[in-house]
Amino acid sequence: MKRNEKLPRAFYARDTIEVARDLLGKHLVHVCDGVERCGRIVETEAYIGAHDLASHSSKGITPRTSIMYGPPGHAYVYLIYGMHHCMNVVTETEGHGAAVLLRALEPVGPLEGSTKGPGLLCRAMGIDKSINGMDMLGDTLYIAEPSSQARFNIVARPRIGVAYAGEWAAADLRFYIEGNSYVSRK
């Protein structure tokens, strides 16, 4: 499968909302057990910093969240409900505490199982906490431009599962490709 180069660090070192929108259509690649797994990113959520009450970084720097406060372009992977991994990509400047959650993929390379939802996406891609903190510019985990891409419309909606975050629950910080059948929820 032919792709352009990996996204540069400068791509991630920008406004989190812009990164969340711009990640749509890009390819997430994870070389796992000698197999290059690949999916087209079709849904994301922006977590814009410590002031965002839905963000893990709103609790400050902890052993769990320290990666969110690190340099941009690193993976932040955590476990929810004791059984599902979720993958984020750290954005903005070091010390800001922002990241983009990858919510759904459209399979491009060999993937087993559903990729509609962050936990299923991680299972299909072979992503777990062992890659937490990994540099997204490496050779085993990265995001790249596809070799070609059709035009698409972006839909903005509130994030999923953050009702506890008050006014932040209503903010349109979830983005997805309109009409894509791999989006987790319309």
C-alpha positions, 0 to 999 in steps of 0.5 A: 500500500502506497502512502506519502510520508508520516505526518511531521511533528509540526502537524500535531503542534497546533490547535487541537480542534484543527488537528482533530479535523485535519486527522480525518482521512489520514491513515493510522498505521501500526506494525504489529507482529510483522503485519502492517495494520492500517485504517483511514481515520473517520472520526475523532474527538478533541480534548483541548486542555486542562480547562476542558472538564471532559479531558483527563488533563483537567485533573492535572499532571498525574502518572496517567496524564503526564503524557498528555502534557508532554511533547506533541505527536506522542500516543496517549493510550489508557484503559477504560472500564478495565477492558478497552484501550483508547488511543489519543495523539498529543497536540499543541505545546508541551505543558498544555495537556491536550490530545485527540481521541481516535474514535473510528477507522475505515479498514485499509490494510489487514484488520480483524473485527470492527473499528467503530469505536475507540476500544474496537479500533484499538483491538483491531489495530493491536494497540494497548498500553505498551505503546503509551508514550510512543512517538508517532514519528517512529517506524511501528506506529504513525499517521500518514497522508494517503497517496490519494484522497477523495473530498469529504464533508466534516460533521461536528457534534458533541463528544460521546460519554462526557455528560459529567463535564457540564457545559463541555458536554455540549461543545461540538468537539467530535468530528467525523466524515459525513456519510462514512459507514464506519463512524461509530455513531451518527 
